[in-house]
């Protein structure tokens, strides 16, 4: 008996609204608001001086 795969519904990017299987939790200003963004938007935001990485969200979890 194997473990069930945990697949969650995709989330839209908070910036471009594109759905992705892997997204990133980031902050880009001092307001303290976290955003879930796609890889493209995360790479663009990483150049900001206020950028803060908060983790990775994956649609398909391992266990």
C-alpha positions in Angstrom: 0.0 0.0 0.0 1.6 3.3 -1.1 1.0 6.8 -0.1 -1.5 8.9 -2.0 -0.1 11.8 -4.0 -1.3 15.1 -2.6 -2.2 17.4 -5.5 -3.7 20.7 -4.7 -5.5 23.1 -7.1 -3.2 25.6 -8.9 -3.0 29.1 -7.6 -2.8 32.2 -9.7 0.2 34.5 -9.4 -0.6 37.6 -7.4 1.1 39.8 -10.0 0.4 38.4 -13.5 -2.4 35.9 -12.6 -0.6 33.0 -14.4 -1.2 29.6 -12.8 1.9 27.6 -12.0 2.7 24.3 -10.2 5.6 25.9 -8.3 5.3 29.4 -6.8 7.2 31.5 -4.4 6.1 33.5 -1.3 7.8 36.9 -1.3 7.6 40.4 0.1 8.7 43.4 -2.0 8.0 46.3 0.4 7.8 47.2 4.0 4.0 46.8 4.3 4.4 43.2 5.5 2.1 41.8 2.9 3.2 38.4 1.4 2.5 37.5 -2.2 2.4 34.2 -4.0 4.1 34.7 -7.3 5.3 32.6 -10.3 9.0 32.1 -11.2 9.1 34.9 -13.7 7.7 37.5 -11.3 9.9 36.2 -8.5 13.0 36.7 -10.6 12.0 40.3 -11.5 11.2 41.1 -7.8 14.5 39.7 -6.6 16.3 42.7 -7.9 14.4 45.0 -5.5 16.2 46.2 -2.4 13.2 45.4 -0.3 12.9 41.8 -1.6 12.3 39.0 1.0 11.9 35.3 0.2 9.5 33.4 2.3 9.3 29.9 0.9 8.2 27.7 -2.0 4.7 26.5 -2.6 4.3 23.3 -4.7 1.1 22.0 -6.2 2.2 18.4 -5.9 3.6 17.5 -2.5 6.0 14.5 -2.2 4.2 12.9 0.8 
